[in-house]
């Protein structure tokens, strides 16, 4: 026996299962959201709910690549899950928003956050991963205040499975829908001066521009301001990206802030050279945002340079294969061809 996946057409036919689904409609977004409410088990990486009757709902709770869910439907998983579930820690009356186990800003923003706007309760306990930064936690609290929702408690989940009693978990949205939600509900119409931005990764362990100092004069001559989003609260990142007319950055999660840019903003992504199929998940991550919001996208491939040693056992990288970290240019630093860079930014 294995975990059974129920498609939407089968959910509506099963009255007992269907009763556990709330349907929430957001008037401004013209968007409907399914929320599972009841008793269920969930891991704290995929946040994939499984009912006590061993049903799952891949159509509503899948994000990222489908292949990573294959394990949930194996006999080995089923046997191990049923053997151990009596020992899972229990939480009651919780809404599971979830967050990236590696505290990845792109993933928190694009995958997890948009669902917060479809919560209908006005008094909640909210579950996220323990590795979430204080910056992200504070941002969530500010959003809930703006929505008129009282947060009783943040529940912090470790890398494990849990049993949730009388709790809720909102469905995940496609990347395109998430971009729309964030752009419509969080973009700031503010008086911040229009600006041209260069986003540095100088404090990152990889994908930093090692000859960044050689680019400073060209940035200054084009009135391009250097910022480091690591030192900025999320609300401040939203404000400055909402006002930007140019964004230049090496590939990195800070470019998730493109969802807040206005139509016509020019974007230059300085990318690593990709060589493997498994890197496809990164190739169009930010150009897809530009396409969706009618931003003007440019790219510049940089030469890979070996990065500083990465602690593969740290919480941030422990889910990534050592082989990938060793071989992929995504985990290397970047050397920019100065003449090509200058030629591009002179157009901005």
Helices and strands as residue ranges (DSSP letters): E 4-5, H 8-13, H 15-18, E 21-26, E 31-43, E 50-51, E 55-56, H 58-61, G 66-73, H 75-84, G 85-87, E 89-92, E 95-96, H 105-107, I 108-112, G 113-118, E 123-129, H 134-146, E 150-157, E 161-170, H 175-186, E 195-199, G 212-215, H 216-221, E 224-227, G 229-231, H 234-243, E 244-250, G 253-260, E 266-271, G 277-279, H 280-283, H 285-293, E 296-301, E 303-305, H 322-327, G 329-331, E 333-335, H 338-345
